[in-house]
Structure formats: structure tokens, C-alpha cells
Amino acid sequence: MTDALRTPTHELRAGSDARATADLVFADRAQDGTRVRTCVVRRDVVGVRTCFRTRTGAAGVATVTPLAFPRGRYVVRWRVAGVVVARWRFVVD
């Protein structure tokens, strides 16, 4: 996960609309066309989860998904073939 400058971060500042925009970034360095399931779970509100599927491009090239997040605490998990291969926790203040 990166901020607007593509710097990895665990904390984002919400704008005047009470949301922060960030990029979810995933890359498979070994192969191209990897199917990835990404789930964003809000940790401070029960039952709030969004999942979606993507496919990587060329090996080593990042797949970037921009999203807007309201204030809260989150964890993102990336799964390949049902196995969690990466996770990132962050807060939107």
C-alpha cells in the first residue's frame, strides 16, 4: 500500500471528504498472469469487507489498484491459490 507519492505507509491522512486515497500494490516477481484475490477488511467495524480479483501483468511489474478509504483501521490480504501471500495493516486518520 502506498500514499499519493507511492511511498509505503501504515498511516494515511483523510482529506476534507473524510477519506484517503491509496494504491494497493501487488507484484509477482516470478511469473506473469498470476490470479490474485485481494480482501480489504475494516478492523474497527464488524462485517465490513471488500474483496476483488485481479491478474498480474508481466513478471515483476506491479498491479496497482487505487481505492478511497474512510477513516478507520484496515488490513489488506492478498491471496494466490487460496494462500495468503502478503498482508498490510494501516490506519486512516
Residue, then its C-alpha position, 0 to 999 in steps of 0.5 A: m500500500t502506498d500514499a499519493l507519492r507511492t511511498p509505503t505507509h501504515e498511516l494515511r491522512a483523510g482529506s476534507d471528504a473524510r477519506a484517503t486515497a491509496d494504491l494497493v500494490f501487488a507484484d509477482r516477481a516470478q511469473d506473469g498472469t498470476r490470479v490474485r484475490t485481494c480482501v480489504v477488511r475494516r478492523d474497527v467495524v464488524g462485517v465490513r469487507t471488500c474483496f476483488r480479483t485481479r491478474t498480474g501483468a508481466a513478471g515483476v511489474a506491479t498491479v496497482t489498484p487505487l481505492a478511497f478509504p474512510r477513516g478507520r483501521y484496515v488490513v489488506r490480504w492478498r491471496v494466490a491459490g487460496v494462500v495468503v501471500a502478503r498482508w498490510r495493516f494501516v490506519v486512516d486518520 
